[in-house]
């Protein structure tokens, strides 16, 4: 296996190990088991999308830091992936709402930055160590944050209009 595939294989393996522990727990309802199982599949999909080796679009404006391409200037590379990143993280916001229903908005706004920050930081280190050729992009951080917020709002709205017996899908 070429070295650039190592981060993807390691992260997928860790996700499977962690997910296995979660799937075999006891839950109050089958819906909660379904939420956890779908969350693991979602996380594995995000890991695949964000950590598979890629190529750098020559039209992207970026600087290299130790051969890691970085864009620190927001909205200078406006492509379709702007919207794809929002769509990719909407489920993360839904899971956040399902696992932590009683968060205040200040906490949600703060926690919503974590998926994007984690992805971009891990991409930086994986690219530095293994040459993924992924651009570490401030736009991705912003769009991932926005996607999580949108997902949280959608889930909070849906949970609040559900009949009481279906609210068992949420964990608290």
Protein Blocks (a to p, Z undefined) as FASTA:
>chain_A
ZZklmmmmmmmmmmmmmmmmmmmpccfbfklmmmmmmmmmmmmmmmmmmmgccdddfkbc
cddeehiacdfbghklccfklmmmmmmmmmmmmmmmmmmmmbcfklmmmmmmmmmmmmmm
mmmmmmmmnonopacdfklmmmmmmmmmmmmmmmmmmmmmpcfklmmmpmZZ
